Amino acid sequence: MEFITKPSGQGHISFPGNIISSTSNNNNNLQISSCLTISSISSEPRVHPTPSRYENQKRRDWNTFCQYLRNHRPPLALSLCSSANVLEFLRYLDQFGKTKVHNQTCPFFGIQNPPAPCRCPLRQAWGSLDALIGRLRAAYEENGGLPEANPFGARAVRLFLRDVRDFQSKSRGISYEKKRKRAKQKGASIDDQSPAGATN
């Protein structure tokens, strides 16, 4: 969903046609020089900042989701999109995943570095899905969606991501604990030992 921003013209200054003729002859050169200077500044093209990698990825993700809605049978309007449709989209993306997720019956279940290949399916990694939902949640509101109606922030989507994280953690034998939480706790213990009234 693309938007085109038209220039508003607020950066240009308009002068009355008789501004120079109404001044004295002694100030003609100064007035003309000033007008030329302002005109040359206002005529310079505006430089638009290059979109960040995050913004580019967010736009691609949003276009992919909108294309998914158009290809849906029957096609879905964005205004009618619900958390159930978001979950369908996440499950649809699993076919393009590259992360091995072992089944509970697999002998390598819970082993971080399996010694041999297995037939367990490839899935989207939890971290990729979590980041994707964050970008789509922001894009939804940037494209006119109401925050209270944002399907990407629905409770069902949060619970789905939590279940994916927990199962992949057990399946792959890895931990998704955030290191910054431990760092925060360590920082708190240091602060407790600092003198009263001290500031960082």
VOPAGU-2260 file (C-alpha; in pm, 1 decimal, decimal comma):
REM VOPAGU-2260
SITE   aa  ch    i         X         Y         Z
SITE  MET   A    0       0,0       0,0       0,0
SITE  GLU   A    1     190,9     294,6    -126,5
SITE  PHE   A    2     131,8     661,8     -53,8
SITE  ILE   A    3     258,3     949,7    -269,3
SITE  THR   A    4     338,6    1270,0     -89,6
SITE  LYS   A    5     286,4    1578,9    -300,8
SITE  PRO   A    6     498,6    1886,9    -224,3
SITE  SER   A    7     297,8    2145,1     -34,6
SITE  GLY   A    8     495,0    2442,8    -156,3
SITE  GLN   A    9     543,3    2577,3     196,3
SITE  GLY   A   10     913,8    2608,9     141,9
SITE  HIS   A   11     868,2    2878,7    -126,9
SITE  ILE   A   12     827,6    3250,3     -50,3
SITE  SER   A   13     604,6    3462,7    -278,9
SITE  PHE   A   14     675,5    3834,4    -320,1
SITE  PRO   A   15     442,2    4103,4    -458,3
SITE  GLY   A   16     524,5    4199,4    -817,2
SITE  ASN   A   17     595,0    4565,0    -730,4
SITE  ILE   A   18     830,9    4504,8    -438,9
SITE  ILE   A   19    1134,4    4626,2    -632,3
SITE  SER   A   20     969,7    4919,6    -813,6
SITE  SER   A   21     830,6    5056,8    -487,8
SITE  THR   A   22    1175,3    5094,9    -329,7
SITE  SER   A   23    1421,6    5376,6    -378,6
SITE  ASN   A   24    1683,4    5359,3    -653,7
SITE  ASN   A   25    1963,2    5337,9    -398,2
SITE  ASN   A   26    1829,5    5009,5    -267,8
SITE  ASN   A   27    1751,4    4851,0    -603,9
SITE  ASN   A   28    2070,4    4646,3    -619,9
SITE  LEU   A   29    2024,9    4525,8    -263,3
SITE  GLN   A   30    1663,7    4422,5    -322,8
SITE  ILE   A   31    1745,7    4242,0    -647,2
SITE  SER   A   32    2041,3    4066,0    -487,7
SITE  SER   A   33    1826,7    3956,3    -192,7
SITE  CYS   A   34    1550,2    3822,1    -416,0
SITE  LEU   A   35    1799,0    3629,4    -627,2
SITE  THR   A   36    1953,8    3478,7    -318,4
SITE  ILE   A   37    1617,8    3366,9    -176,2
SITE  SER   A   38    1508,9    3234,0    -513,6
SITE  SER   A   39    1824,9    3030,2    -554,0
SITE  ILE   A   40    1781,0    2876,9    -209,2
SITE  SER   A   41    1414,2    2793,2    -258,0
SITE  SER   A   42    1477,9    2639,1    -598,6
SITE  GLU   A   43    1724,2    2383,8    -462,3
SITE  PRO   A   44    1580,0    2030,7    -476,8
SITE  ARG   A   45    1483,5    1873,9    -148,0
SITE  VAL   A   46    1704,2    1589,1     -37,8
SITE  HIS   A   47    1504,5    1297,3      98,3
SITE  PRO   A   48    1688,0    1075,3     347,3
SITE  THR   A   49    1762,9     723,0     233,4
SITE  PRO   A   50    1523,7     474,1     400,7
SITE  SER   A   51    1689,9     257,7     661,5
SITE  ARG   A   52    1724,4    -116,7     626,4
SITE  TYR   A   53    1444,1    -156,8     880,1
SITE  GLU   A   54    1209,2      67,6     680,6
SITE  ASN   A   55    1286,1    -117,6     357,7
SITE  GLN   A   56    1222,9    -453,0     521,2
SITE  LYS   A   57     901,5    -326,7     678,9
SITE  ARG   A   58     774,0    -209,1     341,1
SITE  ARG   A   59     855,9    -545,9     181,0
SITE  ASP   A   60     685,0    -735,1     462,7
SITE  TRP   A   61     376,5    -517,2     433,4
SITE  ASN   A   62     357,3    -566,7      56,6
SITE  THR   A   63     394,7    -942,2     104,9
SITE  PHE   A   64     109,5    -951,9     356,0
SITE  CYS   A   65    -117,4    -739,2     133,6
SITE  GLN   A   66     -39,8    -971,6    -158,0
SITE  TYR   A   67    -131,2   -1267,4      62,8
SITE  LEU   A   68    -469,1   -1107,8     136,1
SITE  ARG   A   69    -532,4   -1046,8    -234,1
SITE  ASN   A   70    -447,0   -1408,1    -319,0
SITE  HIS   A   71    -666,8   -1542,0     -41,3
SITE  ARG   A   72    -974,6   -1738,8    -142,5
SITE  PRO   A   73   -1194,1   -1543,4    -121,2
SITE  PRO   A   74    -980,4   -1224,6    -124,8
SITE  LEU   A   75    -971,6   -1044,1     206,5
SITE  ALA   A   76    -996,4    -670,1     261,6
SITE  LEU   A   77    -747,4    -526,7     506,7
SITE  SER   A   78   -1029,9    -374,2     710,7
SITE  LEU   A   79   -1172,7    -724,4     765,6
SITE  CYS   A   80    -840,5    -884,4     857,5
SITE  SER   A   81    -841,2   -1052,6    1198,3
SITE  SER   A   82    -589,0   -1224,9    1421,5
SITE  ALA   A   83    -700,6   -1556,7    1269,5
SITE  ASN   A   84    -584,7   -1434,9     928,3
SITE  VAL   A   85    -251,5   -1327,7    1077,4
SITE  LEU   A   86    -202,7   -1677,2    1221,7
SITE  GLU   A   87    -285,7   -1830,1     883,1
SITE  PHE   A   88     -22,8   -1605,0     727,4
SITE  LEU   A   89     241,9   -1713,3     978,5
SITE  ARG   A   90     167,7   -2080,0     917,6
SITE  TYR   A   91     179,7   -2016,0     543,0
SITE  LEU   A   92     532,1   -1875,4     580,5
SITE  ASP   A   93     653,7   -2198,2     741,6
SITE  GLN   A   94     691,8   -2358,5     399,5
SITE  PHE   A   95     971,5   -2110,8     328,6
SITE  GLY   A   96    1149,0   -2167,2     661,0
SITE  LYS   A   97    1509,4   -2277,7     691,5
SITE  THR   A   98    1521,2   -2375,4    1058,4
SITE  LYS   A   99    1514,4   -2745,0    1151,3
SITE  VAL   A  100    1254,2   -2807,2    1419,0
SITE  HIS   A  101    1268,6   -3160,7    1559,4
SITE  ASN   A  102     952,5   -3351,2    1641,7
SITE  GLN   A  103     914,4   -3497,6    1988,6
SITE  THR   A  104     954,6   -3847,8    1843,4
SITE  CYS   A  105    1284,8   -3756,2    1677,7
SITE  PRO   A  106    1596,0   -3900,3    1848,9
SITE  PHE   A  107    1759,7   -3558,7    1812,7
SITE  PHE   A  108    1482,6   -3374,1    1994,7
SITE  GLY   A  109    1644,2   -3129,8    2235,7
SITE  ILE   A  110    1993,5   -3172,2    2088,7
SITE  GLN   A  111    2145,5   -2843,3    1980,8
SITE  ASN   A  112    2391,8   -2991,5    1729,9
SITE  PRO   A  113    2250,8   -3318,6    1590,8
SITE  PRO   A  114    2520,0   -3565,3    1477,0
SITE  ALA   A  115    2322,2   -3672,1    1169,4
SITE  PRO   A  116    2042,9   -3545,0     943,2
SITE  CYS   A  117    1678,6   -3628,0    1005,6
SITE  ARG   A  118    1344,6   -3590,7     832,3
SITE  CYS   A  119    1200,9   -3327,2    1064,4
SITE  PRO   A  120    1047,7   -3027,6     888,2
SITE  LEU   A  121    1198,8   -2687,3     828,0
SITE  ARG   A  122    1015,3   -2398,8     987,6
SITE  GLN   A  123    1042,2   -2026,0    1031,2
SITE  ALA   A  124    1255,6   -1947,9    1335,4
SITE  TRP   A  125    1075,8   -1789,5    1628,0
SITE  GLY   A  126    1304,0   -1486,3    1620,6
SITE  SER   A  127    1218,1   -1419,5    1256,9
SITE  LEU   A  128     844,2   -1444,6    1321,7
SITE  ASP   A  129     865,2   -1222,5    1628,2
SITE  ALA   A  130    1052,5    -950,9    1435,3
SITE  LEU   A  131     812,2    -985,2    1142,0
SITE  ILE   A  132     506,8    -928,0    1361,0
SITE  GLY   A  133     671,7    -621,7    1512,5
SITE  ARG   A  134     727,0    -467,7    1168,9
SITE  LEU   A  135     377,8    -553,6    1044,4
SITE  ARG   A  136     221,5    -415,1    1360,2
SITE  ALA   A  137     393,8     -80,9    1299,8
SITE  ALA   A  138     314,6     -83,7     925,9
SITE  TYR   A  139     -54,3    -148,9     992,8
SITE  GLU   A  140     -89,4     171,4    1194,1
SITE  GLU   A  141     130,9     370,0     955,5
SITE  ASN   A  142    -108,1     277,2     674,8
SITE  GLY   A  143    -417,2     406,1     852,7
SITE  GLY   A  144    -509,3     118,5    1081,8
SITE  LEU   A  145    -637,9     190,1    1431,7
SITE  PRO   A  146    -413,9      74,5    1719,3
SITE  GLU   A  147    -706,5     -79,2    1908,1
SITE  ALA   A  148    -801,5    -282,2    1599,8
SITE  ASN   A  149    -449,4    -392,7    1509,6
SITE  PRO   A  150    -469,9    -769,8    1439,6
SITE  PHE   A  151     -91,8    -807,1    1472,3
SITE  GLY   A  152    -108,3    -700,4    1835,0
SITE  ALA   A  153    -392,4    -935,0    1926,7
SITE  ARG   A  154    -360,9   -1167,4    2224,7
SITE  ALA   A  155    -399,0   -1474,5    2002,9
SITE  VAL   A  156     -92,1   -1371,6    1803,6
SITE  ARG   A  157     114,2   -1313,9    2120,5
SITE  LEU   A  158      16,1   -1655,4    2254,7
SITE  PHE   A  159     103,4   -1819,2    1922,5
SITE  LEU   A  160     449,9   -1663,3    1922,3
SITE  ARG   A  161     504,2   -1771,2    2281,9
SITE  ASP   A  162     411,1   -2130,6    2198,5
SITE  VAL   A  163     645,1   -2128,0    1896,5
SITE  ARG   A  164     927,2   -1992,8    2111,1
SITE  ASP   A  165     877,4   -2250,3    2384,9
SITE  PHE   A  166     853,2   -2547,3    2150,0
SITE  GLN   A  167    1149,3   -2446,0    1935,5
SITE  SER   A  168    1354,4   -2386,9    2248,0
SITE  LYS   A  169    1288,4   -2743,2    2363,6
SITE  SER   A  170    1312,7   -2893,4    2015,7
SITE  ARG   A  171    1643,7   -2732,7    1925,5
SITE  GLY   A  172    1797,9   -2747,9    2271,3
SITE  ILE   A  173    1857,2   -2373,9    2288,8
SITE  SER   A  174    1746,3   -2098,2    2522,3
SITE  TYR   A  175    1571,8   -1780,2    2411,1
SITE  GLU   A  176    1630,4   -1604,4    2741,5
SITE  LYS   A  177    1718,7   -1243,2    2678,0
SITE  LYS   A  178    2065,6   -1158,2    2801,9
SITE  ARG   A  179    1969,2    -800,3    2876,6
SITE  LYS   A  180    1738,0    -921,6    3152,5
SITE  ARG   A  181    2030,9   -1080,9    3332,8
SITE  ALA   A  182    2237,2    -768,4    3272,9
SITE  LYS   A  183    1958,1    -557,6    3418,3
SITE  GLN   A  184    1943,3    -774,4    3728,7
SITE  LYS   A  185    2320,1    -750,0    3767,2
SITE  GLY   A  186    2300,8    -373,2    3733,3
SITE  ALA   A  187    2032,2    -358,4    3999,7
SITE  SER   A  188    2249,6    -546,7    4249,4
SITE  ILE   A  189    2531,8    -300,9    4191,0
SITE  ASP   A  190    2299,7      -4,3    4238,5
SITE  ASP   A  191    2183,9    -149,2    4569,4
SITE  GLN   A  192    2542,3    -131,5    4696,6
SITE  SER   A  193    2594,8     229,2    4583,3
SITE  PRO   A  194    2574,4     514,9    4837,7
SITE  ALA   A  195    2237,5     677,5    4889,1
SITE  GLY   A  196    2169,1     966,7    4657,5
SITE  ALA   A  197    2435,8     864,8    4408,6
SITE  THR   A  198    2348,5     896,1    4042,1
SITE  ASN   A  199    2493,1     731,5    3732,2
